[in-house]
Amino acid sequence: MSRPRFSAGQKEALLQLHFNELKVGDGSTLPTSNLREVVANILDRNLNPNHFSASLHKLVAREYLTVEYNVDRKLHPSARVNEGVWALTILGRQYAETLYSARVRPIRRYSKTIN
């Protein structure tokens, strides 16, 4: 089976969750509003909240992310009540690591030598 295609927003969301895990530790979470803000700044465009949320739920369906809702602010103190709080799964972490290493890897460029 081929690997599914991801939008730029989905890729950036996976990367930002991965970077957050590297800073804070495994199992760290980010609320939807913070994640959307960071991804919008990186992509330099305004993201529709409903479309962004739907794309994250698509990643949940593909088992790259998990979502829990912040009931009574128990999961994340800065998130709003009942806001989605996102975390990477093992599959999502592997994909984010692969994506990051592919972005960092230098691009091979061949130049034709003239004799």
Phi and psi restraints in degrees (value plus and minus 20) as a CYANA .aco file:
   2 SER   PHI     -98.6   -58.6
   2 SER   PSI     137.2   177.2
   3 ARG   PHI     -93.1   -53.1
   3 ARG   PSI     117.7   157.7
   4 PRO   PHI     -88.0   -48.0
   4 PRO   PSI     136.7   176.7
   5 ARG   PHI    -106.8   -66.8
   5 ARG   PSI     126.1   166.1
   6 PHE   PHI    -143.5  -103.5
   6 PHE   PSI     126.9   166.9
   7 SER   PHI     -98.6   -58.6
   7 SER   PSI     148.1   188.1
   8 ALA   PHI     -82.3   -42.3
   8 ALA   PSI     -58.3   -18.3
   9 GLY   PHI     -84.6   -44.6
   9 GLY   PSI     -60.0   -20.0
  10 GLN   PHI     -86.3   -46.3
  10 GLN   PSI     -62.4   -22.4
  11 LYS   PHI     -82.8   -42.8
  11 LYS   PSI     -65.0   -25.0
  12 GLU   PHI     -85.1   -45.1
  12 GLU   PSI     -57.1   -17.1
  13 ALA   PHI     -83.4   -43.4
  13 ALA   PSI     -63.5   -23.5
  14 LEU   PHI     -82.3   -42.3
  14 LEU   PSI     -63.1   -23.1
  15 LEU   PHI     -84.4   -44.4
  15 LEU   PSI     -62.7   -22.7
  16 GLN   PHI     -86.3   -46.3
  16 GLN   PSI     -57.9   -17.9
  17 LEU   PHI     -85.0   -45.0
  17 LEU   PSI     -57.7   -17.7
  18 HIS   PHI     -85.9   -45.9
  18 HIS   PSI     -65.0   -25.0
  19 PHE   PHI     -83.4   -43.4
  19 PHE   PSI     -57.1   -17.1
  20 ASN   PHI     -83.8   -43.8
  20 ASN   PSI     -60.1   -20.1
  21 GLU   PHI     -84.9   -44.9
  21 GLU   PSI     -56.8   -16.8
  22 LEU   PHI     -85.6   -45.6
  22 LEU   PSI     -56.1   -16.1
  23 LYS   PHI     -95.8   -55.8
  23 LYS   PSI     -68.5   -28.5
  24 VAL   PHI    -114.4   -74.4
  24 VAL   PSI     -60.2   -20.2
  25 GLY   PHI     114.2   154.2
  25 GLY   PSI     144.1   184.1
  26 ASP   PHI     -80.7   -40.7
  26 ASP   PSI     123.4   163.4
  27 GLY   PHI      63.6   103.6
  27 GLY   PSI     -13.9    26.1
  28 SER   PHI     -92.6   -52.6
  28 SER   PSI     135.1   175.1
  29 THR   PHI    -145.4  -105.4
  29 THR   PSI     139.8   179.8
  30 LEU   PHI    -153.8  -113.8
  30 LEU   PSI     116.2   156.2
  31 PRO   PHI     -93.0   -53.0
  31 PRO   PSI     138.4   178.4
  32 THR   PHI     -77.1   -37.1
  32 THR   PSI     -64.9   -24.9
  33 SER   PHI     -83.8   -43.8
  33 SER   PSI     -62.5   -22.5
  34 ASN   PHI     -85.7   -45.7
  34 ASN   PSI     -63.4   -23.4
  35 LEU   PHI     -84.1   -44.1
  35 LEU   PSI     -63.3   -23.3
  36 ARG   PHI     -84.8   -44.8
  36 ARG   PSI     -59.3   -19.3
  37 GLU   PHI     -82.2   -42.2
  37 GLU   PSI     -66.0   -26.0
  38 VAL   PHI     -85.5   -45.5
  38 VAL   PSI     -65.1   -25.1
  39 VAL   PHI     -85.0   -45.0
  39 VAL   PSI     -60.4   -20.4
  40 ALA   PHI     -82.9   -42.9
  40 ALA   PSI     -59.3   -19.3
  41 ASN   PHI     -86.5   -46.5
  41 ASN   PSI     -60.0   -20.0
  42 ILE   PHI     -88.4   -48.4
  42 ILE   PSI     -64.1   -24.1
  43 LEU   PHI     -98.9   -58.9
  43 LEU   PSI     -31.3     8.7
  44 ASP   PHI      37.8    77.8
  44 ASP   PSI      26.3    66.3
  45 ARG   PHI    -173.7  -133.7
  45 ARG   PSI     141.5   181.5
  46 ASN   PHI    -103.4   -63.4
  46 ASN   PSI     106.6   146.6
  47 LEU   PHI    -122.8   -82.8
  47 LEU   PSI     109.5   149.5
  48 ASN   PHI     -86.9   -46.9
  48 ASN   PSI     105.1   145.1
  49 PRO   PHI     -77.2   -37.2
  49 PRO   PSI     -58.0   -18.0
  50 ASN   PHI     -89.1   -49.1
  50 ASN   PSI     -61.3   -21.3
  51 HIS   PHI     -88.3   -48.3
  51 HIS   PSI     -59.6   -19.6
  52 PHE   PHI     -84.2   -44.2
  52 PHE   PSI     -64.0   -24.0
  53 SER   PHI     -82.6   -42.6
  53 SER   PSI     -60.6   -20.6
  54 ALA   PHI     -84.4   -44.4
  54 ALA   PSI     -58.6   -18.6
  55 SER   PHI     -88.0   -48.0
  55 SER   PSI     -55.1   -15.1
  56 LEU   PHI     -89.0   -49.0
  56 LEU   PSI     -57.8   -17.8
  57 HIS   PHI     -86.2   -46.2
  57 HIS   PSI     -49.7    -9.7
  58 LYS   PHI     -85.2   -45.2
  58 LYS   PSI     -58.0   -18.0
  59 LEU   PHI     -87.4   -47.4
  59 LEU   PSI     -51.4   -11.4
  60 VAL   PHI     -87.1   -47.1
  60 VAL   PSI     -61.9   -21.9
  61 ALA   PHI     -84.0   -44.0
  61 ALA   PSI     -52.5   -12.5
  62 ARG   PHI    -106.6   -66.6
  62 ARG   PSI     -18.7    21.3
  63 GLU   PHI      48.3    88.3
  63 GLU   PSI      15.0    55.0
  64 TYR   PHI    -117.5   -77.5
  64 TYR   PSI     -42.9    -2.9
  65 LEU   PHI    -153.5  -113.5
  65 LEU   PSI     140.4   180.4
  66 THR   PHI    -142.9  -102.9
  66 THR   PSI     131.1   171.1
  67 VAL   PHI    -149.9  -109.9
  67 VAL   PSI     118.2   158.2
  68 GLU   PHI    -151.4  -111.4
  68 GLU   PSI     131.6   171.6
  69 TYR   PHI    -121.8   -81.8
  69 TYR   PSI     116.7   156.7
  70 ASN   PHI     -99.2   -59.2
  70 ASN   PSI      56.2    96.2
  71 VAL   PHI     -96.4   -56.4
  71 VAL   PSI     103.9   143.9
  72 ASP   PHI      36.1    76.1
  72 ASP   PSI       8.4    48.4
  73 ARG   PHI      37.5    77.5
  73 ARG   PSI      16.0    56.0
  74 LYS   PHI    -104.1   -64.1
  74 LYS   PSI     -49.9    -9.9
  75 LEU   PHI    -106.0   -66.0
  75 LEU   PSI     -64.3   -24.3
  76 HIS   PHI    -161.0  -121.0
  76 HIS   PSI      98.8   138.8
  77 PRO   PHI     -87.1   -47.1
  77 PRO   PSI     -48.9    -8.9
  78 SER   PHI    -108.0   -68.0
  78 SER   PSI     -30.2     9.8
  79 ALA   PHI    -100.5   -60.5
  79 ALA   PSI     131.6   171.6
  80 ARG   PHI     -91.0   -51.0
  80 ARG   PSI     145.5   185.5
  81 VAL   PHI     -85.5   -45.5
  81 VAL   PSI     113.6   153.6
  82 ASN   PHI      44.7    84.7
  82 ASN   PSI      -2.3    37.7
  83 GLU   PHI    -101.9   -61.9
  83 GLU   PSI     125.0   165.0
  84 GLY   PHI     -88.6   -48.6
  84 GLY   PSI     116.0   156.0
  85 VAL   PHI    -138.3   -98.3
  85 VAL   PSI     103.5   143.5
  86 TRP   PHI    -126.3   -86.3
  86 TRP   PSI     124.7   164.7
  87 ALA   PHI    -163.1  -123.1
  87 ALA   PSI     132.6   172.6
  88 LEU   PHI    -100.1   -60.1
  88 LEU   PSI     127.4   167.4
  89 THR   PHI    -113.6   -73.6
  89 THR   PSI     158.0   198.0
  90 ILE   PHI     -81.5   -41.5
  90 ILE   PSI     -62.6   -22.6
  91 LEU   PHI     -84.1   -44.1
  91 LEU   PSI     -61.4   -21.4
  92 GLY   PHI     -86.0   -46.0
  92 GLY   PSI     -58.3   -18.3
  93 ARG   PHI     -85.3   -45.3
  93 ARG   PSI     -61.5   -21.5
  94 GLN   PHI     -84.4   -44.4
  94 GLN   PSI     -62.3   -22.3
  95 TYR   PHI     -85.5   -45.5
  95 TYR   PSI     -61.0   -21.0
  96 ALA   PHI     -84.5   -44.5
  96 ALA   PSI     -59.6   -19.6
  97 GLU   PHI     -84.8   -44.8
  97 GLU   PSI     -62.2   -22.2
  98 THR   PHI     -84.2   -44.2
  98 THR   PSI     -63.2   -23.2
  99 LEU   PHI     -83.0   -43.0
  99 LEU   PSI     -62.9   -22.9
 100 TYR   PHI     -85.4   -45.4
 100 TYR   PSI     -64.1   -24.1
 101 SER   PHI     -85.7   -45.7
 101 SER   PSI     -52.5   -12.5
 102 ALA   PHI     -89.9   -49.9
 102 ALA   PSI     -53.8   -13.8
 103 ARG   PHI     -94.1   -54.1
 103 ARG   PSI     -52.1   -12.1
 104 VAL   PHI    -100.7   -60.7
 104 VAL   PSI     -49.9    -9.9
 105 ARG   PHI     -79.8   -39.8
 105 ARG   PSI     114.8   154.8
 106 PRO   PHI     -88.4   -48.4
 106 PRO   PSI     127.6   167.6
 107 ILE   PHI    -105.5   -65.5
 107 ILE   PSI     110.9   150.9
 108 ARG   PHI     -95.6   -55.6
 108 ARG   PSI     111.4   151.4
 109 ARG   PHI    -149.5  -109.5
 109 ARG   PSI     106.9   146.9
 110 TYR   PHI    -124.6   -84.6
 110 TYR   PSI     114.3   154.3
 111 SER   PHI    -137.9   -97.9
 111 SER   PSI     122.4   162.4
 112 LYS   PHI    -100.2   -60.2
 112 LYS   PSI     107.8   147.8
 113 THR   PHI    -109.1   -69.1
 113 THR   PSI     116.9   156.9
 114 ILE   PHI    -127.6   -87.6
 114 ILE   PSI     102.6   142.6
